[in-house]
């Protein structure tokens, strides 16, 4: 009887996975990881049997069977999960909290400490600063259990200071952040720990960028590089330091030989080789690059001119991710212009514009595709659960009837029939998915239309809502979508890849006037002539303007008076200034916009930081907002 049950279960398992027999090893591994994250260990076990033998498979087997892992094994698991862009890190963090237990406090565990440091870093970048700070406090509490005189504990305590340092950087609190960095650097030198010194010198350069101290930025980066050369193995900061120096020397000018030396060093590293193509083109795209350097680069890649070099790099860089490939095209266009290949430069610029549109449409397309895949996965999982229930019923029938042979034949027949049904259903699903893939390709070229559809859906949604606050939230969401749709509309209507903000602002204010029809008597003055921005700047800038103007329509304007709105964008040396001024009652004097809790103002603060800008407001015959920001080129110089 026992052998029969095993055979029956084996047939069921085979039937459940036969429809996905063409999955690669990586796809199977992702399946197993997905089921583990969703606490479906039985389903994970079915797919695990298809994985080839490896150390990582042993780790997955331990997780499924709920066996204890070493912290080094946990690190390998979380590293694999963290490299997946399809999974939200909040889910991975919850998984870490669930399965990783705090070690015995009798002895400091460096591997556990590393896991928690990585968790703080990823939470801060991908989830929220608040969640990261919570884990930071937990790690501080863990370290407090050990002797503070222990050198290893002193180093660990120093290392977790990177979190408050980055928080100060995010808040642009240069004075406190820089003071903390210098204090940690002094302690690292006292401990004679070169790796810690390099880490804090790297963070120090972030604050020097905010202060605009280019030469000091270069000197500190060179000092870091000197320390790196004292180590047998470079730190994770090494290649970033080289790229910082390359950007800084190119921006400063007059150091082309040194720049070429650093780029060549990155080129000789197989991991970073493909990233250097854009750097070579960036060097050739600067007016101060002499002919000898240019000829040296051309000779290195065995081409006759810059045009051939750009074409070769486009071929060699085909495996770059879309954002990095866009940088390659952008720098290639500049290099062609600087070397008098004007027609070719325009062609490459058009390619970069098309790629930018594709990148921005991918998020929406991916969301649609993910939703469909999720529905398919739920359907399959339900079928698996149904099979489990049926299997239990079969076992009960076998025990009651006791007729081994008859029940065995019935189960095999039933399983085979259902396997065919599942295969047929899978064929239908695959056919539907292929049709959807064709639609998704079309979506890449119709980003503007997609945003308009979303806005229309939001408009329809309001018809069933009676709550005023909910209506207002939906209305604001619709206006944000429309502001982005206008950006893509302007992109769709021209071939330059730049948005004329003078026209855009007039269209945006008209849209908002219609949306807030009770505030129709608003005299609007716009001064943004010859202000053109690329999409990376236009999207956040358009959202910022939308939020501030929306607040003016909601709180500043009344039908009983003459309402006025002034919007200006002007270029000022190294940055741009945006001014939005209404003639309302102004903002309360004790109101701190940087600490605002509303979604709209939180969005404004985040977007201003994204544009490397500053935000301030004053009451001057109404509310006046002044925002400085940098365009994409200026921001790229400090990345």
C-alpha positions as CSV (number, residue, x, y, z in Angstrom):
1,X,0.0,0.0,0.0
2,X,2.8,2.4,0.9
3,X,4.6,1.8,-2.4
4,X,1.4,2.4,-4.2
5,X,0.9,5.8,-2.6
6,X,4.5,6.8,-3.5
7,X,3.9,5.8,-7.2
8,X,0.6,7.7,-7.3
9,X,2.2,10.9,-5.9
10,X,5.1,10.5,-8.4
11,X,2.6,10.4,-11.3
12,X,0.9,13.5,-10.0
13,X,4.2,15.4,-9.6
14,X,5.2,14.5,-13.1
15,X,1.9,15.6,-14.6
16,X,2.1,19.0,-12.8
17,X,5.5,19.9,-14.2
18,X,5.3,18.3,-17.7
19,X,3.8,21.4,-19.1
20,X,6.9,23.4,-18.2
21,X,9.5,20.9,-19.3
22,X,11.2,23.5,-21.6
23,X,12.2,25.8,-18.7
24,X,16.0,26.7,-18.4
25,X,17.9,26.0,-15.2
26,X,17.8,29.8,-14.4
27,X,14.0,29.9,-14.9
28,X,13.5,26.8,-12.7
29,X,15.7,28.4,-10.0
30,X,13.6,31.5,-10.1
31,X,10.4,29.4,-9.8
32,X,11.8,27.7,-6.7
33,X,12.8,31.1,-5.2
34,X,9.4,32.6,-6.0
35,X,7.6,29.7,-4.2
36,X,9.9,30.0,-1.2
37,X,9.2,33.7,-0.9
38,X,5.5,33.0,-1.0
39,X,5.8,30.2,1.6
40,X,4.7,27.5,-0.8
41,X,7.4,24.9,0.0
42,X,5.6,22.0,-1.5
43,X,5.4,23.6,-4.9
44,X,9.0,24.7,-4.6
45,X,10.0,21.1,-4.0
46,X,8.4,19.9,-7.2
47,X,10.5,22.3,-9.3
48,X,13.7,21.8,-7.2
49,X,13.8,18.2,-8.5
50,X,14.5,19.6,-12.0
51,X,17.6,21.6,-10.9
52,X,21.0,20.2,-11.6
53,X,23.2,19.4,-8.6
54,X,25.0,22.4,-7.2
55,X,26.0,24.0,-3.9
56,X,23.1,26.5,-4.4
57,X,20.6,23.6,-4.8
58,X,21.8,22.2,-1.5
59,X,21.0,25.6,0.1
60,X,17.5,25.6,-1.4
61,X,16.9,22.0,-0.2
62,X,17.8,23.1,3.3
63,X,15.4,26.0,3.2
64,X,12.5,23.8,1.9
65,X,13.1,21.2,4.6
66,X,13.5,23.9,7.2
67,X,17.0,23.0,8.2
68,X,19.4,25.5,9.7
69,X,21.8,27.2,7.3
70,X,25.1,28.9,8.0
71,X,25.1,32.7,7.7
72,X,27.5,32.3,4.6
73,X,24.8,30.1,3.0
74,X,22.2,32.7,3.8
75,X,24.4,35.3,2.1
76,X,24.5,33.3,-1.1
77,X,20.7,32.9,-1.0
78,X,20.0,36.6,-0.4
79,X,22.5,37.7,-3.0
80,X,20.7,35.6,-5.6
81,X,17.3,37.0,-4.5
82,X,18.7,40.6,-4.4
83,X,19.9,40.4,-8.1
84,X,16.3,39.9,-9.3
85,X,14.6,43.0,-10.6
86,X,11.2,41.3,-10.8
87,X,10.9,40.9,-7.1
88,X,10.2,43.8,-4.7
89,X,12.9,44.0,-2.1
90,X,10.3,44.6,0.7
91,X,9.2,40.9,0.2
92,X,12.9,39.7,0.3
93,X,13.4,41.8,3.5
94,X,10.4,40.2,5.2
95,X,11.8,36.8,4.2
96,X,15.1,37.6,5.8
97,X,13.4,38.7,9.0
98,X,11.5,35.4,9.1
99,X,14.3,32.9,8.5
100,X,17.4,34.6,9.8
101,X,17.7,34.4,13.6
102,X,20.0,36.6,15.7
103,X,23.1,34.6,16.6
104,X,24.3,33.9,20.1
105,X,25.6,37.2,21.6
106,X,28.5,35.5,23.3
107,X,30.6,36.0,20.1
108,X,30.3,38.5,17.3
109,X,29.3,36.9,14.0
110,X,30.7,38.9,11.0
111,X,28.6,37.0,8.4
112,X,25.4,37.9,10.2
113,X,26.6,41.5,10.5
114,X,27.2,41.5,6.7
115,X,23.7,40.2,6.0
116,X,22.1,43.0,8.1
117,X,24.3,45.7,6.5
118,X,23.2,44.6,3.0
119,X,19.6,44.6,4.2
120,X,19.9,48.2,5.4
121,X,21.5,49.3,2.2
122,X,18.8,47.7,0.0
123,X,15.9,48.9,2.1
124,X,17.3,52.5,1.9
125,X,17.6,52.3,-1.9
126,X,14.5,50.3,-2.8
127,X,11.9,50.5,0.0
128,X,12.1,53.4,2.4
129,X,14.6,55.3,4.7
130,X,12.3,54.6,7.6
131,X,12.6,50.8,7.2
132,X,16.3,51.0,6.8
133,X,16.7,53.2,9.9
134,X,14.7,50.6,11.9
135,X,17.1,47.8,10.9
136,X,20.0,50.1,11.6
137,X,18.8,50.6,15.2
138,X,18.4,46.8,15.5
139,X,22.0,46.3,14.4
140,X,23.3,48.9,16.8
141,X,21.5,47.1,19.6
142,X,23.2,43.8,18.5
143,X,26.7,45.5,18.6
144,X,26.0,46.9,22.0
145,X,26.2,43.4,23.5
146,X,29.9,43.2,22.8
147,X,33.1,44.8,24.3
148,X,33.5,48.2,22.8
149,X,37.3,47.9,23.2
150,X,37.4,44.9,20.8
151,X,39.0,46.1,17.5
152,X,36.5,44.1,15.4
153,X,33.5,45.7,17.2
154,X,35.1,49.1,16.8
155,X,35.4,48.5,13.1
156,X,31.8,47.2,12.8
157,X,30.5,50.2,14.7
158,X,32.3,52.5,12.3
159,X,31.0,50.7,9.3
160,X,27.3,51.1,10.2
161,X,27.8,54.9,10.4
162,X,27.5,54.9,6.6
163,X,23.7,54.9,7.1
164,X,23.4,58.2,9.0
165,X,26.0,59.6,6.6
166,X,23.9,58.7,3.6
167,X,20.8,60.1,5.4
168,X,22.6,63.5,5.8
169,X,23.5,63.3,2.1
170,X,19.9,62.7,1.1
171,X,18.7,65.6,3.3
172,X,21.6,67.7,1.9
173,X,22.8,68.4,5.4
174,X,26.4,69.1,4.4
175,X,27.6,70.4,7.7
176,X,26.5,67.5,9.9
177,X,27.2,64.9,7.3
178,X,30.7,66.0,6.5
179,X,31.5,66.3,10.2
180,X,30.4,62.7,10.8
181,X,32.4,61.5,7.8
182,X,35.6,63.2,8.9
183,X,35.1,61.9,12.5
184,X,34.7,58.3,11.2
185,X,37.7,58.8,8.9
186,X,39.9,59.9,11.8
187,X,38.9,56.8,13.7
188,X,39.5,54.5,10.7
189,X,43.1,55.9,10.4
190,X,43.6,55.4,14.1
191,X,42.6,51.7,13.7
192,X,44.9,51.6,10.6
193,X,42.1,50.0,8.6
194,X,42.7,51.0,4.9
195,X,39.3,49.6,3.7
196,X,37.4,51.7,6.1
197,X,39.5,54.8,5.2
198,X,38.6,54.2,1.5
199,X,34.9,53.9,2.4
200,X,34.7,57.2,4.3
201,X,36.8,59.0,1.7
202,X,34.4,57.9,-0.9
203,X,31.4,59.3,1.1
204,X,33.4,62.5,1.7
205,X,33.5,63.1,-2.0
206,X,29.7,63.1,-2.1
207,X,29.6,66.1,0.2
208,X,32.4,67.8,-1.8
209,X,30.1,67.5,-4.9
210,X,27.3,69.4,-3.0
211,X,29.9,72.0,-2.0
212,X,31.1,72.3,-5.6
213,X,34.7,71.7,-4.6
214,X,36.0,70.1,-7.7
215,X,39.8,70.1,-7.0
216,X,39.3,68.8,-3.5
217,X,37.0,66.1,-4.9
218,X,39.8,65.1,-7.3
219,X,42.4,65.1,-4.5
220,X,40.4,62.9,-2.2
221,X,39.6,60.5,-5.0
222,X,43.3,60.3,-5.9
223,X,44.1,59.6,-2.2
224,X,41.5,56.8,-2.2
225,X,43.1,55.3,-5.3
226,X,46.5,55.4,-3.7
227,X,45.1,53.5,-0.7
228,X,43.5,51.0,-3.0
229,X,46.9,50.2,-4.5
230,X,48.2,49.3,-1.0
231,X,45.7,46.4,-0.8
232,X,46.2,42.9,-2.3
233,X,42.5,42.9,-3.4
234,X,40.6,46.1,-4.3
235,X,37.5,47.1,-2.3
236,X,34.0,47.4,-3.9
237,X,34.6,51.1,-4.2
238,X,37.7,50.9,-6.5
239,X,35.9,51.0,-9.9
240,X,33.5,53.7,-8.7
241,X,36.5,55.8,-7.7
242,X,38.1,55.4,-11.1
243,X,34.8,56.5,-12.8
244,X,34.5,59.5,-10.5
245,X,38.1,60.6,-11.4
246,X,37.4,60.1,-15.1
247,X,34.3,62.3,-15.0
248,X,36.0,64.9,-12.9
249,X,39.1,65.2,-15.1
250,X,37.0,65.3,-18.3
251,X,34.9,68.1,-16.8
252,X,37.9,70.0,-15.6
253,X,39.8,69.6,-18.9
254,X,43.5,69.3,-19.6
255,X,44.0,65.8,-18.2
256,X,43.3,63.7,-21.3
257,X,46.3,61.4,-20.8
258,X,45.4,60.6,-17.2
259,X,41.7,60.1,-18.2
260,X,42.8,57.7,-20.9
261,X,45.0,55.8,-18.4
262,X,42.1,55.3,-16.0
263,X,39.7,54.3,-18.8
264,X,42.2,51.7,-20.1
265,X,42.5,50.3,-16.6
266,X,38.7,49.8,-16.4
267,X,38.8,48.4,-20.0
268,X,41.3,45.7,-18.9
269,X,38.9,44.5,-16.2
270,X,36.5,42.0,-17.9
271,X,33.7,42.9,-15.6
272,X,33.8,46.6,-16.5
273,X,35.1,46.4,-20.1
274,X,31.7,46.9,-21.7
275,X,31.0,50.0,-19.5
276,X,34.1,51.8,-20.8
277,X,32.9,52.3,-24.4
278,X,30.7,55.2,-23.3
279,X,33.7,56.7,-21.4
280,X,36.0,56.5,-24.5
281,X,33.3,58.4,-26.5
282,X,32.8,60.9,-23.6
283,X,36.6,61.7,-23.8
284,X,36.4,62.1,-27.6
285,X,33.3,64.3,-27.3
286,X,35.1,67.0,-25.4
287,X,36.6,70.0,-27.4
288,X,39.9,69.9,-25.4
289,X,40.8,66.3,-26.5
290,X,43.9,66.5,-28.6
291,X,44.5,64.6,-31.8
292,X,47.2,62.3,-30.4
293,X,44.7,61.0,-27.8
294,X,42.0,60.6,-30.4
295,X,44.4,58.7,-32.7
296,X,45.5,56.5,-29.8
297,X,41.9,55.4,-29.1
298,X,41.2,54.8,-32.8
299,X,44.3,52.7,-33.1
300,X,43.4,50.7,-30.0
301,X,40.1,49.7,-31.6
302,X,41.5,49.4,-35.1
303,X,39.2,51.9,-36.8
304,X,39.9,54.9,-39.1
305,X,37.7,57.6,-37.6
306,X,35.3,58.4,-34.8
307,X,32.3,57.4,-36.9
308,X,33.6,53.9,-37.3
309,X,34.4,53.8,-33.6
310,X,30.8,54.7,-32.7
311,X,29.5,52.0,-35.0
312,X,31.8,49.4,-33.5
313,X,30.9,50.4,-29.9
314,X,27.2,50.1,-30.8
315,X,27.9,46.5,-31.9
316,X,30.1,45.6,-28.9
317,X,27.7,47.2,-26.4
318,X,24.6,45.4,-27.6
319,X,24.4,43.5,-24.3
320,X,24.3,46.7,-22.1
321,X,21.1,47.4,-20.2
322,X,18.9,50.0,-21.8
323,X,20.0,52.9,-19.6
324,X,23.7,52.2,-20.1
325,X,23.1,51.8,-23.9
326,X,21.4,55.1,-23.9
327,X,24.5,56.7,-22.3
328,X,26.6,55.0,-25.0
329,X,24.4,56.6,-27.8
330,X,24.4,60.0,-26.0
331,X,28.2,60.1,-25.7
332,X,28.6,58.8,-29.2
333,X,26.4,61.6,-30.6
334,X,28.6,64.2,-28.8
335,X,31.8,62.6,-30.1
336,X,30.5,62.7,-33.7
337,X,29.6,66.3,-33.3
338,X,33.0,67.2,-31.9
339,X,34.7,65.4,-34.9
340,X,32.5,67.0,-37.6
341,X,30.3,64.0,-38.3
342,X,27.1,66.0,-38.1
343,X,24.7,63.9,-40.1
344,X,25.9,60.7,-38.3
345,X,25.5,62.5,-35.0
346,X,21.8,63.3,-35.7
347,X,21.2,59.7,-36.6
348,X,22.7,58.4,-33.4
349,X,20.8,61.1,-31.4
350,X,17.5,59.8,-33.0
351,X,18.4,56.3,-31.9
352,X,18.9,57.6,-28.3
353,X,15.6,59.4,-28.3
354,X,13.8,56.2,-29.5
355,X,15.5,54.2,-26.8
356,X,14.5,56.7,-24.2
357,X,10.9,56.4,-25.2
358,X,11.1,52.7,-25.1
359,X,12.6,52.7,-21.5
360,X,9.8,54.9,-20.2
361,X,7.2,52.7,-21.8
362,X,8.7,49.5,-20.4
363,X,7.5,50.2,-16.9
364,X,3.9,50.4,-17.9
365,X,4.3,47.4,-20.3
366,X,6.0,45.4,-17.6
367,X,3.2,46.2,-15.2
368,X,0.7,44.9,-17.7
369,X,2.7,41.8,-18.4
370,X,3.4,41.1,-14.7
371,X,-0.3,41.3,-14.0
372,X,-1.1,38.8,-16.7
373,X,1.7,36.4,-15.6
374,X,0.5,36.7,-12.0
375,X,-3.1,35.7,-13.1
376,X,-1.6,32.7,-14.9
377,X,0.5,31.7,-11.9
378,X,-2.5,32.0,-9.6
379,X,-4.5,29.8,-11.9
380,X,-1.8,27.1,-12.0
381,X,-1.3,27.2,-8.3
382,X,-5.0,26.7,-7.7
383,X,-4.9,23.7,-10.0
384,X,-2.0,22.3,-7.9
385,X,-4.0,22.9,-4.7
386,X,-7.0,21.2,-6.3
387,X,-4.8,18.2,-7.2
388,X,-3.6,17.9,-3.6
389,X,-7.2,17.8,-2.3
390,X,-8.2,15.2,-4.9
391,X,-5.2,13.1,-4.0
392,X,-6.3,13.1,-0.3
393,X,-9.7,12.0,-1.4
394,X,-8.2,9.2,-3.5
395,X,-6.2,8.0,-0.6
396,X,-9.3,7.9,1.6
397,X,-11.2,6.0,-1.0
398,X,-8.3,3.5,-1.2
399,X,-8.4,2.9,2.5
400,X,-12.2,2.4,2.6
401,X,-12.5,0.2,-0.4
402,X,-9.2,-1.7,-0.1
403,X,-9.2,-2.6,-3.7
404,X,-5.6,-1.9,-4.6
405,X,-5.6,-2.7,-8.4
406,X,-8.9,-1.0,-9.3
407,X,-8.1,2.3,-7.4
408,X,-4.6,2.3,-8.9
409,X,-6.0,2.1,-12.4
410,X,-8.6,4.8,-11.7
411,X,-6.0,7.2,-10.3
412,X,-3.6,6.7,-13.3
413,X,-6.5,7.2,-15.7
414,X,-7.7,10.3,-13.9
415,X,-4.2,11.8,-13.7
416,X,-3.5,11.2,-17.4
417,X,-6.8,12.8,-18.4
418,X,-6.1,15.8,-16.2
419,X,-2.6,16.0,-17.5
420,X,-4.0,16.3,-21.1
421,X,-6.4,18.9,-19.9
422,X,-3.7,20.9,-18.2
423,X,-1.5,20.6,-21.4
424,X,-4.4,21.9,-23.5
425,X,-5.1,24.7,-21.1
426,X,-1.4,25.6,-21.2
427,X,-1.5,25.7,-25.0
428,X,-4.4,28.1,-24.8
429,X,-2.6,30.3,-22.2
430,X,0.6,30.3,-24.2
431,X,-1.3,31.3,-27.4
432,X,-2.9,34.1,-25.4
433,X,0.4,35.2,-24.0
434,X,2.0,35.4,-27.5
435,X,-0.9,37.6,-28.6
436,X,-0.4,39.8,-25.6
437,X,3.4,40.0,-26.3
438,X,2.5,41.5,-29.8
439,X,0.3,44.0,-28.1
440,X,3.0,44.8,-25.6
441,X,5.4,45.6,-28.4
442,X,2.9,48.0,-29.8
443,X,2.6,49.6,-26.3
444,X,6.3,50.6,-26.5
445,X,5.4,53.1,-29.3
446,X,2.3,54.5,-27.7
447,X,3.3,55.6,-24.2
448,X,1.3,58.8,-24.5
449,X,-1.9,56.9,-25.4
450,X,-1.4,54.6,-22.4
451,X,-1.2,57.5,-20.0
452,X,-4.4,59.0,-21.6
453,X,-6.1,55.6,-21.1
454,X,-5.1,55.6,-17.4
455,X,-6.4,59.2,-17.0
456,X,-9.7,58.1,-18.7
457,X,-10.0,55.2,-16.3
458,X,-9.5,57.4,-13.3
459,X,-12.2,59.7,-14.7
460,X,-14.6,56.8,-15.0
461,X,-13.7,55.7,-11.5
462,X,-14.9,59.0,-10.0
463,X,-18.4,58.3,-11.2
464,X,-18.9,55.7,-8.5
465,X,-17.2,57.7,-5.7
466,X,-19.2,60.0,-3.4
467,X,-16.6,60.8,-0.8
468,X,-15.1,64.3,-1.5
469,X,-11.7,63.4,-0.2
470,X,-11.5,60.3,-2.3
471,X,-12.7,62.2,-5.4
472,X,-10.0,64.8,-4.8
473,X,-7.3,62.1,-4.5
474,X,-8.4,60.5,-7.8
475,X,-8.5,63.9,-9.4
476,X,-5.0,64.7,-8.3
477,X,-3.8,61.3,-9.6
478,X,-5.4,61.9,-12.9
479,X,-3.7,65.3,-13.2
480,X,-0.3,63.8,-12.5
481,X,-0.9,61.2,-15.2
482,X,-1.9,63.9,-17.6
483,X,1.2,66.0,-16.8
484,X,3.3,63.0,-17.9
485,X,1.1,62.3,-20.9
486,X,1.7,65.9,-22.1
487,X,5.5,65.3,-21.9
488,X,5.2,62.2,-24.1
489,X,2.9,64.0,-26.4
490,X,5.5,66.7,-27.0
491,X,8.1,64.0,-27.5
492,X,5.9,62.3,-30.0
493,X,5.3,65.5,-32.0
494,X,9.0,66.5,-32.5
495,X,12.2,64.8,-33.6
496,X,14.7,66.5,-31.3
497,X,14.0,64.6,-28.1
498,X,13.6,67.9,-26.2
499,X,10.4,69.4,-24.7
500,X,9.6,73.1,-25.3
501,X,8.6,74.0,-21.8
502,X,7.0,77.3,-22.8
503,X,4.4,75.4,-24.9
504,X,4.2,72.6,-22.3
505,X,3.3,75.0,-19.5
506,X,0.6,76.6,-21.5
507,X,-0.9,73.2,-22.3
508,X,-0.6,72.1,-18.6
509,X,-2.3,75.3,-17.2
510,X,-5.1,74.9,-19.7
511,X,-5.6,71.3,-18.6
512,X,-5.7,72.3,-14.9
513,X,-8.1,75.2,-15.7
514,X,-10.5,72.7,-17.2
515,X,-10.1,70.3,-14.2
516,X,-10.8,73.1,-11.7
517,X,-13.5,74.8,-13.7
518,X,-14.8,76.7,-10.6
519,X,-11.5,78.7,-10.7
520,X,-11.7,79.7,-14.3
521,X,-10.9,83.4,-13.8
522,X,-7.1,83.0,-13.4
523,X,-4.8,85.3,-15.3
524,X,-1.7,83.2,-16.1
525,X,1.7,84.6,-17.1
526,X,4.3,82.2,-18.4
527,X,8.0,83.2,-19.0
528,X,9.9,80.1,-20.2
529,X,11.0,81.0,-23.7
530,X,13.8,78.9,-25.2
531,X,13.6,76.5,-22.3
532,X,14.1,73.0,-23.7
533,X,14.7,69.9,-21.6
534,X,15.3,66.2,-22.2
535,X,12.8,63.6,-20.9
536,X,14.9,62.7,-17.8
537,X,14.5,66.3,-16.6
538,X,11.1,67.1,-18.1
539,X,9.1,64.3,-16.3
540,X,10.0,65.2,-12.7
541,X,10.0,69.0,-13.5
542,X,6.5,68.6,-15.0
543,X,5.2,66.7,-11.9
544,X,6.7,69.4,-9.6
545,X,4.9,72.2,-11.5
546,X,1.7,70.2,-11.6
547,X,1.7,69.7,-7.8
548,X,2.4,73.4,-7.0
549,X,-0.1,74.8,-9.5
550,X,-2.8,72.3,-8.3
551,X,-2.3,73.5,-4.7
552,X,-2.7,77.1,-6.0
553,X,-6.0,76.2,-7.7
554,X,-7.2,74.4,-4.5
555,X,-6.2,76.9,-1.8
556,X,-5.1,80.3,-3.3
557,X,-7.7,81.1,-5.9
558,X,-11.3,82.2,-5.3
559,X,-14.1,83.3,-7.6
560,X,-14.6,86.5,-5.6
561,X,-11.3,88.1,-6.6
562,X,-8.9,88.6,-9.5
563,X,-6.6,85.6,-9.4
564,X,-3.1,85.7,-10.9
565,X,-0.5,83.0,-11.5
566,X,3.1,83.6,-12.6
567,X,5.4,80.8,-13.9
568,X,9.0,81.4,-14.9
569,X,12.0,79.2,-15.9
570,X,15.4,80.8,-16.4
571,X,19.0,79.6,-16.9
572,X,21.4,80.8,-14.2
573,X,25.1,79.8,-14.7
574,X,25.3,76.2,-13.6
575,X,21.6,75.6,-12.9
576,X,18.1,76.6,-13.8
577,X,15.6,78.5,-11.6
578,X,11.8,77.8,-11.6
579,X,9.5,80.4,-10.0
580,X,5.8,79.8,-9.3
581,X,4.0,82.8,-7.7
582,X,0.2,83.2,-7.0
583,X,-1.6,86.1,-5.4
584,X,-3.5,84.0,-2.8
585,X,-3.3,84.3,1.0
586,X,0.2,82.7,1.2
587,X,1.4,79.8,3.4
588,X,1.4,79.8,7.2
589,X,4.8,81.1,8.5
590,X,5.3,78.1,10.7
591,X,4.8,75.7,7.8
592,X,7.9,73.7,6.9
593,X,7.5,72.4,3.3
594,X,10.4,70.0,3.7
595,X,8.5,68.2,6.5
596,X,5.2,68.2,4.8
597,X,3.2,64.9,5.1
598,X,0.9,65.3,2.1
599,X,1.5,63.1,-0.9
600,X,1.8,66.0,-3.3
601,X,4.5,67.9,-1.3
602,X,6.3,64.7,-0.4
603,X,6.4,64.0,-4.2
604,X,7.7,67.6,-4.8
605,X,10.5,67.2,-2.2
606,X,11.6,63.8,-3.7
607,X,11.6,65.1,-7.2
608,X,13.6,68.2,-6.3
609,X,16.2,66.0,-4.8
610,X,16.2,63.8,-8.0
611,X,17.0,67.0,-10.0
612,X,19.8,67.8,-7.6
613,X,17.9,71.0,-6.8
614,X,16.8,73.1,-3.8
615,X,13.3,74.2,-2.8
616,X,12.2,77.3,-0.8
617,X,9.1,79.3,-0.4
618,X,8.2,82.7,0.8
619,X,5.1,84.8,1.3
620,X,5.2,87.8,-1.1
621,X,1.7,89.0,-1.9
622,X,0.8,85.4,-2.0
623,X,2.8,82.1,-2.1
624,X,6.1,82.2,-4.0
625,X,8.1,79.0,-4.7
626,X,11.7,79.1,-5.9
627,X,13.2,75.9,-7.1
628,X,16.8,75.5,-8.5
629,X,17.6,72.4,-10.5
630,X,20.1,70.9,-12.9
631,X,19.5,69.4,-16.3
632,X,20.5,65.8,-17.2
633,X,24.0,66.9,-18.4
634,X,24.9,68.8,-15.3
635,X,23.6,66.0,-13.0
636,X,25.7,63.5,-15.0
637,X,28.9,65.3,-14.1
638,X,28.6,64.4,-10.4
639,X,27.3,60.9,-10.7
